[in-house]
């Protein structure tokens, strides 16, 4: 993907919804304050079809037991520094607990990542994966401020985004660099033009305060929480701000809270290269042979040559668009988010070598939030807005050029791509808050922190650093020796038993537990 959307921000679950459709071929608006927001009553109703900003599609299907998904709008302050001022609406979704009423614990709030992923569309798409947790919890998710139906950040329109994602995000000469910088500036200027009022108020600290208001309105003494990918950063910030309000919490696919934007991008270069190494080794290990290379090194060398060839001459993709080097790189990255996608990557590469870029472009479209009808969700716009509001560092072209060799060493395939991503916030209209989030949470109860050794987007080392940053007696680390982004949805029984045991019965796994 082009530079503004960092790879670490893409949500596996949200993009998987789009991917499955492509490969097969409730709030918003500023309102005046109306009383004490903690006393508001949510009006739960049948859920509408997702908005275009949420990704479009049909209204969620009934639950397997015949129950219905319900949606509501939560009023929150636009500006938490002036909590009695104007409000905006956050779109919420829930599935009521399926078990006996006297066994119900409360609500379990999910954030699936991004930043920029719609929880209102993701939870019902994958709700069955959490059926066991629903026996004792209402499953709840939401579109964070600036996302989906919750006063979405708007930047470029669909036609402009098609052009934007066709740009060369790994410029090789002065003319390409100028074009790349100009494109980024135009994107950021469009965000300011269309969303000026919301841009200063989409920081992770704002979303964490929203969750504490949500907790109160839902009627829960503690926030029981399941955060995935960026959702772990949001959960960590919540724990820092409200340690005494933390209930049972799980962090899966953990963002490293100690890193700057540059360190995060470099870590991702290493993480995605590791995932590509694992993909190549897996392909050549198959008894039926690997159609895209004779050895793991051959597989990776052919991929590198393909990208260079596409830089010189793109091939037909999803017509009328072409598969460029940038789109192919994004498509490869998307497929590395889950081992379940590796077969699509093999197919896409095999076809691309024969001059057909459709599968790799479909993968790239899924990453960028583009539906088969050509409409985009607002995940790109929201992702940029939240990251740039959070991250204080600003980098320029000369700085990136000085870092290229280090990034290329980390990954011959993804290095340039991720190095140039550091320019995304350079001329952003809102100043960044900090070098990295503060997640120290003294006094909070145990938080289960799960690291996946093969995770490309949130490398494994981040889990240990999250545990240390949360503070003594808070973070409890569990290691999953697997592939892909996240652990619980891998269906690994050891991981799921540990998570379910903690969330349902309060049984904290032993620190250092390893699942494989």
Secondary structure, DSSP 8 states (H G I E B T S, - for coil): --TTS-GGG--HHHHHHHHHHHHT----S-B---S-GGG-----EE-----TTTT--------TTS---EEEEEEEES-GGGTTS-EEEEEEEEE---S-GGG--EEEEEE--TTT--HHHHHHHHGGGGHHHHTTEEEEEE--TTBTTBT----S-HHHHHHHTTS-SS--SHHHHHHHHHHHHHHHHHHHHHHHHHHTT-SHHHHHHHHHHHHHHHT-SSEEEEEETHHHHHHHHHHHH-GGGEEEEEEES---TT--HHHHHHHHHHHHHHHHHHHHHHHHHSTT--TT-SSHHHHHHHHHHHHHHHHHS-EE-STTSEE-HHHHHHHHHHHTT-GGGHHHHHHHHHHHHTT--HHHHHHHHHHHTB-TTS-B-SHHHHHHHHHHHHB-----HHHHHHHHHHHHHH-TTTHHHHHHGGGTTTT-SS---BSS-----TT---EEEEEEEE-SSS-THHHHHHHHHH-TTTEEEEEEEEESS-SGGGT-HHHHHHHHHHHHH-----TTEEE-
